[in-house]
Amino acid sequence: MYLMKDITRDGDPVLRQVAAKVTFPLSEADQKLAHDMMEYLVVSQVPESAEKYGLRPGVGLAAPQVGVSEMMAAVLVPGAEEDAKPLFKEVIINPVIVSHSVQSAALSEGEGCLSVDHDLPGYVVRHDRITVRYQDVTGKTHKIRLRDYPAIVCQHEIDHLNGHLYYDLINQKDPYQLTDKNTILID
């Protein structure tokens, strides 16, 4: 399992590289990478476990964030209720956003990142709805439509795979300015 010491921090060049496409069948190393990234998310979302291992809670973890420049990310968006089924739980490999809404959305409290140790305030404006095509760990291709928070999380992780960090999207002059008045703020 990954610990916070294993998370690549802002400033490391791997976070700014475009990751390499993953080939199938997955190597043992890639199978372990997929398992360990998802395990981090599962353990980090349980307050007692997060405290025990000193983990910052996460809903997404991309391979570059653990020093591997490959197109793979784990996503675990919990349900609204404590014991609810996750809204989205998958290791997405070679993901591509194939379509998106014109409607924009941003998290009202802004975004954070396991690789960025300090808060950077401001709205990160993204698409409210996206359709993502990706492969799972078996190589099977999926196409899924996501909206609101799960869509934002997936866009954040896909950005990691393309060498972008969330704060690249914050308006540097006015961090809380929304250029599109129709942007939805998600709590």
N, CA and C atoms as an extended XYZ file, in Angstrom:
561
Properties=species:S:1:pos:R:3:atomname:S:1:resname:S:1:resid:I:1 pbc="F F F"
N         0.848       -1.194        0.000 N   MET     1
C         0.000        0.000        0.000 CA  MET     1
C         0.881        1.241        0.000 C   MET     1
N         0.427        2.237       -0.735 N   TYR     2
C         1.153        3.507       -0.762 CA  TYR     2
C         0.885        4.287        0.519 C   TYR     2
N         1.896        5.008        0.972 N   LEU     3
C         1.775        5.930        2.096 CA  LEU     3
C         2.042        7.331        1.565 C   LEU     3
N         1.844        8.341        2.395 N   MET     4
C         2.045        9.719        1.935 CA  MET     4
C         3.477        9.948        1.441 C   MET     4
N         4.445        9.250        2.024 N   LYS     5
C         5.837        9.413        1.599 CA  LYS     5
C         6.045        8.919        0.160 C   LYS     5
N         5.125        8.097       -0.343 N   ASP     6
C         5.233        7.557       -1.698 CA  ASP     6
C         4.590        8.462       -2.750 C   ASP     6
N         3.852        9.461       -2.296 N   ILE     7
C         3.153       10.350       -3.236 CA  ILE     7
C         4.140       11.372       -3.790 C   ILE     7
N         4.203       11.448       -5.118 N   THR     8
C         5.074       12.401       -5.799 CA  THR     8
C         4.541       13.807       -5.559 C   THR     8
N         5.425       14.711       -5.180 N   ARG     9
C         5.007       16.075       -4.840 CA  ARG     9
C         5.220       17.053       -5.993 C   ARG     9
N         4.409       18.104       -5.969 N   ASP    10
C         4.494       19.186       -6.946 CA  ASP    10
C         5.945       19.643       -7.073 C   ASP    10
N         6.380       19.805       -8.294 N   GLY    11
C         7.766       20.180       -8.563 CA  GLY    11
C         8.536       19.038       -9.219 C   GLY    11
N         8.084       17.785       -8.998 N   ASP    12
C         8.722       16.637       -9.636 CA  ASP    12
C         8.324       16.643      -11.117 C   ASP    12
N         9.296       16.534      -12.028 N   PRO    13
C         8.999       16.596      -13.474 CA  PRO    13
C         7.983       15.556      -13.964 C   PRO    13
N         7.859       14.393      -13.304 N   VAL    14
C         6.926       13.364      -13.764 CA  VAL    14
C         5.487       13.884      -13.774 C   VAL    14
N         5.176       14.863      -12.904 N   LEU    15
C         3.813       15.402      -12.842 CA  LEU    15
C         3.489       16.307      -14.031 C   LEU    15
N         4.511       16.710      -14.775 N   ARG    16
C         4.290       17.600      -15.925 CA  ARG    16
C         4.498       16.897      -17.264 C   ARG    16
N         4.699       15.581      -17.223 N   GLN    17
C         4.883       14.809      -18.454 CA  GLN    17
C         3.545       14.250      -18.934 C   GLN    17
N         3.430       14.074      -20.241 N   VAL    18
C         2.295       13.337      -20.781 CA  VAL    18
C         2.638       11.858      -20.595 C   VAL    18
N         1.767       11.147      -19.896 N   ALA    19
C         2.025        9.746      -19.556 CA  ALA    19
C         1.939        8.845      -20.791 C   ALA    19
N         2.632        7.729      -20.716 N   ALA    20
C         2.644        6.753      -21.810 CA  ALA    20
C         1.395        5.883      -21.764 C   ALA    20
N         0.934        5.499      -22.945 N   LYS    21
C        -0.214        4.599      -23.043 CA  LYS    21
C         0.163        3.235      -22.460 C   LYS    21
N        -0.796        2.603      -21.792 N   VAL    22
C        -0.591        1.297      -21.167 CA  VAL    22
C        -0.970        0.207      -22.166 C   VAL    22
N        -0.140       -0.848      -22.219 N   THR    23
C        -0.432       -1.972      -23.113 CA  THR    23
C        -1.009       -3.145      -22.318 C   THR    23
N        -1.721       -3.999      -23.032 N   PHE    24
C        -2.356       -5.172      -22.426 CA  PHE    24
C        -1.817       -6.428      -23.054 C   PHE    24
N        -1.802       -7.551      -22.314 N   PRO    25
C        -2.243       -7.658      -20.925 CA  PRO    25
C        -1.299       -6.886      -19.999 C   PRO    25
N        -1.846       -6.478      -18.856 N   LEU    26
C        -1.055       -5.712      -17.904 CA  LEU    26
C         0.109       -6.550      -17.371 C   LEU    26
N         1.239       -5.908      -17.233 N   SER    27
C         2.392       -6.563      -16.599 CA  SER    27
C         2.070       -6.744      -15.111 C   SER    27
N         2.845       -7.561      -14.436 N   GLU    28
C         2.654       -7.721      -12.990 CA  GLU    28
C         2.825       -6.383      -12.280 C   GLU    28
N         3.798       -5.593      -12.739 N   ALA    29
C         4.041       -4.279      -12.123 CA  ALA    29
C         2.819       -3.368      -12.285 C   ALA    29
N         2.196       -3.393      -13.469 N   ASP    30
C         1.008       -2.558      -13.689 CA  ASP    30
C        -0.197       -3.072      -12.910 C   ASP    30
N        -0.323       -4.394      -12.759 N   GLN    31
C        -1.403       -4.944      -11.942 CA  GLN    31
C        -1.248       -4.494      -10.489 C   GLN    31
N        -0.019       -4.523       -9.998 N   LYS    32
C         0.254       -4.083       -8.625 CA  LYS    32
C        -0.007       -2.586       -8.484 C   LYS    32
N         0.401       -1.807       -9.474 N   LEU    33
C         0.162       -0.364       -9.471 CA  LEU    33
C        -1.337       -0.079       -9.357 C   LEU    33
N        -2.148       -0.740      -10.186 N   ALA    34
C        -3.602       -0.548      -10.164 CA  ALA    34
C        -4.169       -0.909       -8.792 C   ALA    34
N        -3.756       -2.050       -8.267 N   HIS    35
C        -4.240       -2.509       -6.960 CA  HIS    35
C        -3.841       -1.526       -5.860 C   HIS    35
N        -2.576       -1.126       -5.840 N   ASP    36
C        -2.071       -0.267       -4.763 CA  ASP    36
C        -2.679        1.137       -4.800 C   ASP    36
N        -2.938        1.655       -5.995 N   MET    37
C        -3.574        2.981       -6.077 CA  MET    37
C        -4.993        2.926       -5.521 C   MET    37
N        -5.754        1.897       -5.908 N   MET    38
C        -7.124        1.780       -5.396 CA  MET    38
C        -7.111        1.513       -3.894 C   MET    38
N        -6.178        0.694       -3.436 N   GLU    39
C        -6.082        0.407       -2.005 CA  GLU    39
C        -5.827        1.691       -1.212 C   GLU    39
N        -4.980        2.568       -1.734 N   TYR    40
C        -4.739        3.846       -1.055 CA  TYR    40
C        -6.065        4.586       -0.872 C   TYR    40
N        -6.859        4.682       -1.942 N   LEU    41
C        -8.124        5.424       -1.874 CA  LEU    41
C        -9.084        4.794       -0.873 C   LEU    41
N        -9.220        3.477       -0.920 N   VAL    42
C       -10.132        2.772       -0.005 CA  VAL    42
C        -9.721        3.027        1.445 C   VAL    42
N        -8.453        2.815        1.760 N   VAL    43
C        -7.965        2.971        3.134 CA  VAL    43
C        -8.031        4.433        3.571 C   VAL    43
N        -7.711        5.358        2.662 N   SER    44
C        -7.677        6.779        3.032 CA  SER    44
C        -9.058        7.359        3.332 C   SER    44
N       -10.114        6.696        2.831 N   GLN    45
C       -11.467        7.213        3.051 CA  GLN    45
C       -12.097        6.710        4.352 C   GLN    45
N       -11.410        5.840        5.062 N   VAL    46
C       -11.868        5.379        6.376 CA  VAL    46
C       -11.095        6.189        7.418 C   VAL    46
N       -11.780        7.088        8.145 N   PRO    47
C       -11.062        7.986        9.051 CA  PRO    47
C       -10.059        7.308        9.996 C   PRO    47
N       -10.446        6.162       10.569 N   GLU    48
C        -9.542        5.467       11.496 CA  GLU    48
C        -8.287        4.963       10.774 C   GLU    48
N        -8.468        4.413        9.593 N   SER    49
C        -7.333        3.907        8.816 CA  SER    49
C        -6.451        5.053        8.328 C   SER    49
N        -7.086        6.123        7.862 N   ALA    50
C        -6.329        7.281        7.382 CA  ALA    50
C        -5.447        7.828        8.498 C   ALA    50
N        -6.017        7.892        9.703 N   GLU    51
C        -5.248        8.391       10.844 CA  GLU    51
C        -4.126        7.419       11.206 C   GLU    51
N        -4.439        6.131       11.220 N   LYS    52
C        -3.454        5.113       11.582 CA  LYS    52
C        -2.227        5.162       10.667 C   LYS    52
N        -2.458        5.323        9.365 N   TYR    53
C        -1.358        5.314        8.398 CA  TYR    53
C        -0.887        6.720        8.000 C   TYR    53
N        -1.515        7.756        8.569 N   GLY    54
C        -1.119        9.127        8.248 CA  GLY    54
C        -1.413        9.513        6.809 C   GLY    54
N        -2.571        9.073        6.291 N   LEU    55
C        -2.938        9.331        4.897 CA  LEU    55
C        -3.867       10.533        4.781 C   LEU    55
N        -3.663       11.328        3.742 N   ARG    56
C        -4.658       12.347        3.400 CA  ARG    56
C        -5.732       11.646        2.581 C   ARG    56
N        -7.010       11.872        2.927 N   PRO    57
C        -8.076       11.224        2.163 CA  PRO    57
C        -8.037       11.646        0.694 C   PRO    57
N        -8.310       10.675       -0.180 N   GLY    58
C        -8.322       10.958       -1.609 CA  GLY    58
C        -9.482       10.275       -2.298 C   GLY    58
N        -9.894       10.863       -3.426 N   VAL    59
C       -10.936       10.262       -4.262 CA  VAL    59
C       -10.366        9.843       -5.616 C   VAL    59
N        -9.127       10.220       -5.870 N   GLY    60
C        -8.466        9.848       -7.110 CA  GLY    60
C        -6.965        9.829       -6.910 C   GLY    60
N        -6.299        8.939       -7.630 N   LEU    61
C        -4.842        8.854       -7.575 CA  LEU    61
C        -4.366        8.376       -8.942 C   LEU    61
N        -3.574        9.213       -9.592 N   ALA    62
C        -3.053        8.888      -10.927 CA  ALA    62
C        -1.637        8.334      -10.814 C   ALA    62
N        -1.275        7.462      -11.748 N   ALA    63
C         0.044        6.821      -11.728 CA  ALA    63
C         1.200        7.831      -11.619 C   ALA    63
N         1.159        8.975      -12.322 N   PRO    64
C         2.264        9.929      -12.160 CA  PRO    64
C         2.423       10.415      -10.707 C   PRO    64
N         1.353       10.352       -9.931 N   GLN    65
C         1.424       10.785       -8.539 CA  GLN    65
C         2.193        9.803       -7.658 C   GLN    65
N         2.491        8.633       -8.201 N   VAL    66
C         3.355        7.686       -7.486 CA  VAL    66
C         4.604        7.413       -8.324 C   VAL    66
N         4.927        8.374       -9.195 N   GLY    67
C         6.180        8.332       -9.944 CA  GLY    67
C         6.185        7.468      -11.184 C   GLY    67
N         5.011        7.018      -11.645 N   VAL    68
C         4.931        6.160      -12.827 CA  VAL    68
C         4.225        6.928      -13.945 C   VAL    68
N         4.941        7.214      -15.014 N   SER    69
C         4.370        8.003      -16.111 CA  SER    69
C         3.610        7.097      -17.083 C   SER    69
N         2.450        6.615      -16.614 N   GLU    70
C         1.580        5.766      -17.423 CA  GLU    70
C         0.144        6.253      -17.317 C   GLU    70
N        -0.643        5.997      -18.367 N   MET    71
C        -2.040        6.423      -18.442 CA  MET    71
C        -2.944        5.527      -17.599 C   MET    71
N        -2.835        5.666      -16.281 N   MET    72
C        -3.636        4.854      -15.373 CA  MET    72
C        -3.954        5.679      -14.136 C   MET    72
N        -5.206        5.593      -13.682 N   ALA    73
C        -5.607        6.305      -12.467 CA  ALA    73
C        -6.693        5.504      -11.765 C   ALA    73
N        -6.675        5.569      -10.442 N   ALA    74
C        -7.738        4.968       -9.639 CA  ALA    74
C        -8.684        6.080       -9.217 C   ALA    74
N        -9.987        5.798       -9.287 N   VAL    75
C       -11.009        6.773       -8.892 CA  VAL    75
C       -11.986        6.068       -7.960 C   VAL    75
N       -12.247        6.695       -6.815 N   LEU    76
C       -13.219        6.164       -5.854 CA  LEU    76
C       -14.004        7.326       -5.271 C   LEU    76
N       -15.164        7.589       -5.874 N   VAL    77
C       -16.039        8.674       -5.418 CA  VAL    77
C       -17.106        8.044       -4.528 C   VAL    77
N       -17.050        8.327       -3.218 N   PRO    78
C       -18.005        7.691       -2.304 CA  PRO    78
C       -19.429        8.184       -2.534 C   PRO    78
N       -20.388        7.349       -2.138 N   GLY    79
C       -21.792        7.747       -2.202 CA  GLY    79
C       -22.090        8.800       -1.146 C   GLY    79
N       -23.256        9.398       -1.244 N   ALA    80
C       -23.629       10.484       -0.326 CA  ALA    80
C       -23.804       10.003        1.111 C   ALA    80
N       -24.375        8.831        1.272 N   GLU    81
C       -24.577        8.272        2.608 CA  GLU    81
C       -23.354        7.464        3.014 C   GLU    81
N       -23.152        7.294        4.315 N   GLU    82
C       -21.941        6.636        4.811 CA  GLU    82
C       -21.728        5.233        4.246 C   GLU    82
N       -22.770        4.419        4.200 N   ASP    83
C       -22.614        3.046        3.709 CA  ASP    83
C       -23.144        2.861        2.289 C   ASP    83
N       -23.315        3.964        1.576 N   ALA    84
C       -23.852        3.895        0.224 CA  ALA    84
C       -22.812        3.338       -0.749 C   ALA    84
N       -23.318        2.772       -1.833 N   LYS    85
C       -22.460        2.293       -2.909 CA  LYS    85
C       -21.713        3.493       -3.494 C   LYS    85
N       -20.427        3.323       -3.856 N   PRO    86
C       -19.688        4.453       -4.456 CA  PRO    86
C       -20.378        4.950       -5.721 C   PRO    86
N       -20.268        6.247       -5.970 N   LEU    87
C       -20.822        6.823       -7.194 CA  LEU    87
C       -20.011        6.359       -8.406 C   LEU    87
N       -18.708        6.183       -8.190 N   PHE    88
C       -17.845        5.665       -9.253 CA  PHE    88
C       -16.602        5.085       -8.611 C   PHE    88
N       -16.307        3.839       -8.934 N   LYS    89
C       -15.110        3.162       -8.414 CA  LYS    89
C       -14.516        2.334       -9.538 C   LYS    89
N       -13.332        2.736       -9.995 N   GLU    90
C       -12.719        2.036      -11.124 CA  GLU    90
C       -11.265        2.472      -11.277 C   GLU    90
N       -10.444        1.561      -11.765 N   VAL    91
C        -9.117        1.939      -12.245 CA  VAL    91
C        -9.312        2.188      -13.733 C   VAL    91
N        -9.081        3.430      -14.131 N   ILE    92
C        -9.284        3.810      -15.533 CA  ILE    92
C        -7.916        3.833      -16.225 C   ILE    92
N        -7.834        3.112      -17.334 N   ILE    93
C        -6.576        2.978      -18.062 CA  ILE    93
C        -6.773        3.530      -19.472 C   ILE    93
N        -5.811        4.310      -19.913 N   ASN    94
C        -5.858        4.966      -21.225 CA  ASN    94
C        -7.168        5.749      -21.414 C   ASN    94
N        -7.595        6.530      -20.410 N   PRO    95
C        -8.878        7.226      -20.526 CA  PRO    95
C        -8.835        8.389      -21.515 C   PRO    95
N        -9.957        8.576      -22.189 N   VAL    96
C       -10.113        9.686      -23.131 CA  VAL    96
C       -11.512       10.263      -22.924 C   VAL    96
N       -11.599       11.575      -22.810 N   ILE    97
C       -12.914       12.232      -22.764 CA  ILE    97
C       -13.376       12.358      -24.206 C   ILE    97
N       -14.446       11.642      -24.554 N   VAL    98
C       -14.904       11.620      -25.946 CA  VAL    98
C       -15.970       12.669      -26.226 C   VAL    98
N       -16.636       13.145      -25.169 N   SER    99
C       -17.579       14.264      -25.333 CA  SER    99
C       -17.782       14.915      -23.976 C   SER    99
N       -18.257       16.161      -24.023 N   HIS   100
C       -18.504       16.895      -22.782 CA  HIS   100
C       -19.606       17.913      -22.995 C   HIS   100
N       -20.189       18.340      -21.893 N   SER   101
C       -21.263       19.325      -21.946 CA  SER   101
C       -20.686       20.720      -22.164 C   SER   101
N       -21.552       21.614      -22.607 N   VAL   102
C       -21.170       23.018      -22.697 CA  VAL   102
C       -21.234       23.618      -21.288 C   VAL   102
N       -22.129       23.068      -20.480 N   GLN   103
C       -22.305       23.524      -19.096 CA  GLN   103
C       -21.020       23.304      -18.297 C   GLN   103
N       -20.600       24.340      -17.581 N   SER   104
C       -19.407       24.247      -16.736 CA  SER   104
C       -19.810       24.021      -15.286 C   SER   104
N       -18.857       23.526      -14.515 N   ALA   105
C       -19.078       23.306      -13.089 CA  ALA   105
C       -17.753       23.505      -12.358 C   ALA   105
N       -17.861       23.839      -11.081 N   ALA   106
C       -16.685       23.969      -10.218 CA  ALA   106
C       -17.104       23.602       -8.809 C   ALA   106
N       -16.171       23.069       -8.046 N   LEU   107
C       -16.447       22.775       -6.644 CA  LEU   107
C       -16.437       24.088       -5.873 C   LEU   107
N       -17.466       24.325       -5.057 N   SER   108
C       -17.576       25.609       -4.345 CA  SER   108
C       -16.398       25.855       -3.415 C   SER   108
N       -15.816       24.765       -2.859 N   GLU   109
C       -14.676       24.938       -1.956 CA  GLU   109
C       -13.338       24.820       -2.687 C   GLU   109
N       -13.359       24.682       -4.003 N   GLY   110
C       -12.136       24.517       -4.771 CA  GLY   110
C       -11.680       23.065       -4.756 C   GLY   110
N       -10.578       22.794       -5.410 N   GLU   111
C       -10.039       21.438       -5.483 CA  GLU   111
C        -8.755       21.347       -4.668 C   GLU   111
N        -8.384       20.135       -4.348 N   GLY   112
C        -7.118       19.856       -3.693 CA  GLY   112
C        -6.457       18.707       -4.428 C   GLY   112
N        -5.249       18.362       -3.995 N   CYS   113
C        -4.510       17.318       -4.679 CA  CYS   113
C        -3.512       16.703       -3.705 C   CYS   113
N        -3.408       15.381       -3.721 N   LEU   114
C        -2.465       14.694       -2.846 CA  LEU   114
C        -1.018       15.094       -3.143 C   LEU   114
N        -0.747       15.544       -4.371 N   SER   115
C         0.609       15.943       -4.747 CA  SER   115
C         0.925       17.403       -4.418 C   SER   115
N        -0.086       18.155       -4.035 N   VAL   116
C         0.109       19.582       -3.725 CA  VAL   116
C        -0.135       19.757       -2.231 C   VAL   116
N         0.913       20.113       -1.506 N   ASP   117
C         0.852       20.142       -0.045 CA  ASP   117
C         0.219       21.394        0.554 C   ASP   117
N        -0.035       22.405       -0.253 N   HIS   118
C        -0.642       23.628        0.284 CA  HIS   118
C        -1.924       23.942       -0.483 C   HIS   118
N        -2.838       24.619        0.194 N   ASP   119
C        -4.103       24.988       -0.447 CA  ASP   119
C        -3.878       26.120       -1.428 C   ASP   119
N        -4.470       25.983       -2.598 N   LEU   120
C        -4.443       27.045       -3.601 CA  LEU   120
C        -5.895       27.412       -3.856 C   LEU   120
N        -6.354       28.536       -3.292 N   PRO   121
C        -7.767       28.881       -3.392 CA  PRO   121
C        -8.180       29.304       -4.798 C   PRO   121
N        -9.442       29.026       -5.100 N   GLY   122
C       -10.005       29.468       -6.368 CA  GLY   122
C       -10.854       28.393       -7.007 C   GLY   122
N       -11.680       28.838       -7.950 N   TYR   123
C       -12.535       27.906       -8.684 CA  TYR   123
C       -11.751       27.248       -9.810 C   TYR   123
N       -11.921       25.942       -9.924 N   VAL   124
C       -11.345       25.171      -11.022 CA  VAL   124
C       -12.528       24.804      -11.912 C   VAL   124
N       -12.686       25.550      -12.990 N   VAL   125
C       -13.857       25.371      -13.854 CA  VAL   125
C       -13.602       24.213      -14.823 C   VAL   125
N       -14.527       23.266      -14.795 N   ARG   126
C       -14.447       22.070      -15.645 CA  ARG   126
C       -15.800       21.841      -16.319 C   ARG   126
N       -15.897       20.788      -17.105 N   HIS   127
C       -17.174       20.424      -17.724 CA  HIS   127
C       -18.047       19.747      -16.678 C   HIS   127
N       -19.344       20.057      -16.675 N   ASP   128
C       -20.249       19.433      -15.711 CA  ASP   128
C       -20.542       17.973      -16.049 C   ASP   128
N       -20.607       17.658      -17.344 N   ARG   129
C       -20.884       16.284      -17.776 CA  ARG   129
C       -19.832       15.867      -18.802 C   ARG   129
N       -19.378       14.631      -18.674 N   ILE   130
C       -18.401       14.104      -19.634 CA  ILE   130
C       -18.750       12.657      -19.968 C   ILE   130
N       -18.290       12.224      -21.116 N   THR   131
C       -18.325       10.815      -21.479 CA  THR   131
C       -16.875       10.386      -21.627 C   THR   131
N       -16.498        9.354      -20.879 N   VAL   132
C       -15.120        8.870      -20.861 CA  VAL   132
C       -15.070        7.456      -21.421 C   VAL   132
N       -14.106        7.227      -22.312 N   ARG   133
C       -13.821        5.884      -22.798 CA  ARG   133
C       -12.510        5.466      -22.145 C   ARG   133
N       -12.496        4.281      -21.554 N   TYR   134
C       -11.296        3.796      -20.874 CA  TYR   134
C       -11.276        2.274      -20.898 C   TYR   134
N       -10.143        1.709      -20.508 N   GLN   135
C       -10.030        0.264      -20.351 CA  GLN   135
C        -9.905       -0.044      -18.866 C   GLN   135
N       -10.457       -1.195      -18.473 N   ASP   136
C       -10.291       -1.630      -17.080 CA  ASP   136
C        -9.039       -2.504      -16.997 C   ASP   136
N        -8.768       -3.075      -15.836 N   VAL   137
C        -7.535       -3.843      -15.652 CA  VAL   137
C        -7.473       -5.113      -16.501 C   VAL   137
N        -8.625       -5.567      -16.997 N   THR   138
C        -8.624       -6.747      -17.866 CA  THR   138
C        -8.410       -6.371      -19.333 C   THR   138
N        -8.467       -5.073      -19.625 N   GLY   139
C        -8.320       -4.611      -21.003 CA  GLY   139
C        -9.641       -4.328      -21.683 C   GLY   139
N       -10.748       -4.632      -21.007 N   LYS   140
C       -12.074       -4.388      -21.580 CA  LYS   140
C       -12.317       -2.879      -21.678 C   LYS   140
N       -12.870       -2.458      -22.816 N   THR   141
C       -13.157       -1.036      -23.047 CA  THR   141
C       -14.552       -0.693      -22.517 C   THR   141
N       -14.633        0.429      -21.828 N   HIS   142
C       -15.899        0.935      -21.284 CA  HIS   142
C       -16.106        2.363      -21.760 C   HIS   142
N       -17.359        2.749      -21.809 N   LYS   143
C       -17.712        4.134      -22.106 CA  LYS   143
C       -18.759        4.523      -21.070 C   LYS   143
N       -18.479        5.559      -20.297 N   ILE   144
C       -19.383        5.933      -19.211 CA  ILE   144
C       -19.632        7.429      -19.226 C   ILE   144
N       -20.875        7.783      -18.888 N   ARG   145
C       -21.241        9.197      -18.757 CA  ARG   145
C       -21.227        9.550      -17.277 C   ARG   145
N       -20.556       10.632      -16.950 N   LEU   146
C       -20.464       11.101      -15.569 CA  LEU   146
C       -20.894       12.553      -15.505 C   LEU   146
N       -21.403       12.931      -14.336 N   ARG   147
C       -21.803       14.332      -14.166 CA  ARG   147
C       -21.444       14.789      -12.768 C   ARG   147
N       -21.409       16.104      -12.600 N   ASP   148
C       -21.154       16.735      -11.314 CA  ASP   148
C       -19.830       16.250      -10.698 C   ASP   148
N       -19.851       15.882       -9.417 N   TYR   149
C       -18.613       15.563       -8.708 CA  TYR   149
C       -17.798       14.423       -9.347 C   TYR   149
N       -18.418       13.283       -9.699 N   PRO   150
C       -17.625       12.234      -10.351 CA  PRO   150
C       -16.963       12.708      -11.654 C   PRO   150
N       -17.643       13.561      -12.410 N   ALA   151
C       -17.059       14.091      -13.650 CA  ALA   151
C       -15.859       14.980      -13.342 C   ALA   151
N       -15.974       15.783      -12.298 N   ILE   152
C       -14.865       16.662      -11.912 CA  ILE   152
C       -13.661       15.834      -11.465 C   ILE   152
N       -13.904       14.805      -10.660 N   VAL   153
C       -12.805       13.950      -10.177 CA  VAL   153
C       -12.092       13.294      -11.363 C   VAL   153
N       -12.850       12.747      -12.304 N   CYS   154
C       -12.220       12.087      -13.458 CA  CYS   154
C       -11.430       13.077      -14.309 C   CYS   154
N       -11.958       14.286      -14.490 N   GLN   155
C       -11.212       15.284      -15.255 CA  GLN   155
C        -9.908       15.658      -14.550 C   GLN   155
N        -9.948       15.750      -13.222 N   HIS   156
C        -8.747       16.046      -12.429 CA  HIS   156
C        -7.692       14.959      -12.662 C   HIS   156
N        -8.114       13.685      -12.601 N   GLU   157
C        -7.163       12.580      -12.772 CA  GLU   157
C        -6.648       12.496      -14.211 C   GLU   157
N        -7.523       12.699      -15.182 N   ILE   158
C        -7.092       12.675      -16.586 CA  ILE   158
C        -6.111       13.819      -16.848 C   ILE   158
N        -6.325       14.969      -16.202 N   ASP   159
C        -5.358       16.067      -16.312 CA  ASP   159
C        -3.977       15.615      -15.850 C   ASP   159
N        -3.917       14.865      -14.736 N   HIS   160
C        -2.624       14.352      -14.262 CA  HIS   160
C        -1.923       13.540      -15.351 C   HIS   160
N        -2.675       12.762      -16.089 N   LEU   161
C        -2.092       11.900      -17.117 CA  LEU   161
C        -1.579       12.698      -18.312 C   LEU   161
N        -2.032       13.943      -18.404 N   ASN   162
C        -1.604       14.823      -19.490 CA  ASN   162
C        -0.661       15.919      -19.026 C   ASN   162
N        -0.146       15.786      -17.800 N   GLY   163
C         0.856       16.725      -17.305 CA  GLY   163
C         0.322       18.033      -16.771 C   GLY   163
N        -0.966       18.060      -16.394 N   HIS   164
C        -1.566       19.290      -15.878 CA  HIS   164
C        -1.949       19.120      -14.416 C   HIS   164
N        -1.848       20.202      -13.657 N   LEU   165
C        -2.296       20.209      -12.268 CA  LEU   165
C        -3.496       21.131      -12.146 C   LEU   165
N        -4.343       20.864      -11.160 N   TYR   166
C        -5.609       21.591      -11.032 CA  TYR   166
C        -5.434       23.095      -10.974 C   TYR   166
N        -4.387       23.569      -10.340 N   TYR   167
C        -4.244       25.020      -10.183 CA  TYR   167
C        -3.905       25.732      -11.488 C   TYR   167
N        -3.545       24.966      -12.532 N   ASP   168
C        -3.339       25.565      -13.852 CA  ASP   168
C        -4.638       26.195      -14.358 C   ASP   168
N        -5.775       25.713      -13.868 N   LEU   169
C        -7.086       26.176      -14.336 CA  LEU   169
C        -7.679       27.293      -13.471 C   LEU   169
N        -6.978       27.712      -12.424 N   ILE   170
C        -7.485       28.788      -11.569 CA  ILE   170
C        -7.088       30.130      -12.179 C   ILE   170
N        -8.042       31.050      -12.253 N   ASN   171
C        -7.770       32.397      -12.760 CA  ASN   171
C        -6.801       33.079      -11.789 C   ASN   171
N        -5.602       33.356      -12.248 N   GLN   172
C        -4.564       33.903      -11.371 CA  GLN   172
C        -4.870       35.331      -10.895 C   GLN   172
N        -5.568       36.120      -11.717 N   LYS   173
C        -5.885       37.508      -11.330 CA  LYS   173
C        -7.042       37.579      -10.342 C   LYS   173
N        -8.048       36.733      -10.565 N   ASP   174
C        -9.228       36.716       -9.700 CA  ASP   174
C        -9.668       35.261       -9.517 C   ASP   174
N        -9.102       34.575       -8.500 N   PRO   175
C        -9.338       33.132       -8.340 CA  PRO   175
C       -10.799       32.721       -8.197 C   PRO   175
N       -11.653       33.631       -7.734 N   TYR   176
C       -13.065       33.268       -7.550 CA  TYR   176
C       -13.970       33.881       -8.615 C   TYR   176
N       -13.389       34.299       -9.717 N   GLN   177
C       -14.179       34.826      -10.821 CA  GLN   177
C       -14.656       33.679      -11.706 C   GLN   177
N       -15.928       33.718      -12.045 N   LEU   178
C       -16.487       32.757      -12.990 CA  LEU   178
C       -16.791       33.516      -14.270 C   LEU   178
N       -16.061       33.238      -15.338 N   THR   179
C       -16.275       33.965      -16.586 CA  THR   179
C       -17.628       33.627      -17.206 C   THR   179
N       -18.085       32.390      -17.010 N   ASP   180
C       -19.393       31.977      -17.510 CA  ASP   180
C       -20.389       32.032      -16.347 C   ASP   180
N       -21.346       32.915      -16.448 N   LYS   181
C       -22.334       33.094      -15.362 CA  LYS   181
C       -23.202       31.859      -15.148 C   LYS   181
N       -23.199       30.936      -16.102 N   ASN   182
C       -24.001       29.724      -15.992 CA  ASN   182
C       -23.260       28.548      -15.351 C   ASN   182
N       -22.055       28.793      -14.873 N   THR   183
C       -21.277       27.730      -14.238 CA  THR   183
C       -21.974       27.293      -12.956 C   THR   183
N       -22.120       25.974      -12.800 N   ILE   184
C       -22.737       25.398      -11.606 CA  ILE   184
C       -21.659       25.275      -10.525 C   ILE   184
N       -21.995       25.698       -9.311 N   LEU   185
C       -21.104       25.477       -8.178 CA  LEU   185
C       -21.611       24.259       -7.422 C   LEU   185
N       -20.745       23.270       -7.259 N   ILE   186
C       -21.120       22.025       -6.599 CA  ILE   186
C       -20.564       22.025       -5.176 C   ILE   186
N       -21.466       21.739       -4.207 N   ASP   187
C       -21.028       21.703       -2.802 CA  ASP   187
C       -20.402       20.391       -2.444 C   ASP   187
